[in-house]
Amino acid sequence: MTKPAACGLILEDSRALRLLTLLLFYFTQGVPMGLFLNAIPGWMAAGGATTAQVATVTAAVGLPWSLKLINGFLIDRYTYLPMGRRRIWIIGAQAIMVLAFLAGALAAPLPTEVRVLAVLGFCASAAATFQDVGMDSLAVDIMPEDERAKAAGIMFGAQALGMATATAIGGYLLQHYGIAIALIVLALLPFAMMTYGAIIRERAGEKRLPWTGGQSHKRNLDVQVEAWWPLIVNAGKAMVVPLSLIALPMLLLRAVPFGAFEAFHPELFTQRAGWEISEYTNLLSVSGLIAGVIGLTIGGWLVDKIGSRLAIILFVTPGAGVLFAFGLSEHLWGDSRVLVALIVISEIVALFFAIAVIPICMRLCHPAVAATQFTLYMAFANFGRPLGSALAGFSTEAGAPQWIYFVSGAGFALIVLIVLFVRFPEKAKTADAVAEALPQGHGIAPRVD
């Protein structure tokens, strides 16, 4: 038998290391998002690219996030257990991100070379989605219950800070030194995280790298699903638990306002309120930075202190009120103070709702299919964005854009009603409810084709 690796930097054994790992990886995950959704579109527009060309690149960057369901199945089904269940995927995602950045530096596309930029953005974004699913499922897999609210705050806060950092650094480097230097400099961040991921381990006795000493942990061997059909069936069984089904509309309705905002607010700010596009994007960056700092400092602590249920009620209720009030105040839509208040409040509401709902989703996940099940939740939530975009398009074409805010406010109000009348578990009890029906349940070896 292979001799286990020496102890040290083991996630299962250190709370501080678990939280630091989430902070670092989610910060890095925000880098390609900030670069390809904020900095590069601005550089393209300044370099003569049309709105349609910029939209092509941003659409390519967003596409992998709508395909995260596939990632979850792959991560749960295929892995290298001697290195843990998730770490090989996380390290690989960082490597692809680095390669995409360096390939872009070699190609050094012009602002109007849309195809090259779209391919680079798609590859970097796809790597970020695999890291996202890997880290989400690692958090579900390895974090105790009392850390999950704090973890959710770190996830969203660090990602927001990563986006803000990449937007600022990327924008400066693109303007003064060009895309090759910008990509080389920003590639240092995922490279550092790839190195960090190779040093840590999930559980004691595992390998750090394929050629180092170590072996698969017994717990991982017990829950690993070695066939597609059990994985699909088990994820389905976990999803159709009543509480899981009730959580789905909450996730969907959460994203609708922000899809509508992304579609309508550029017009609202630039045409109705007379803002410059740079002023609008700066507001988004600053509000995102504020939300990120709040998430990192007090967000997780506060939600953990008062509980997910109360946090949703306290933050989503006034969020619904603000949306209704804004819809009723169309005569004030040109007032910059009102617009700034709407954006900042929306960011804070979205942050605390996300921090509160993530632990609920984690508690509903079974460890053996955590990546798949959690990704199903997040993929379902992502459908709210195109619904919001469609809502914005229909409402503005009908000459009634105020309905964007009425419908969004009604969705938030429904979320509050669900939380008031449904008791979601304070601990991960759902896993026990479905475990006996799962082939890899408590004490039962996984089924193999």
PyMOL commands that set and color helices and strands:
alter all, ss='L'
color gray80, all
select helices_A, chain A and resi 11-13+15-46+51-77+81-83+87-107+114-142+145-176+179-199+218-223+228-239+242-272+277-306+308-327+330-332+336-363+367-382+384-397+402-421+430-435
alter helices_A, ss='H'
color red, helices_A
deselect
rebuild
show_as cartoon
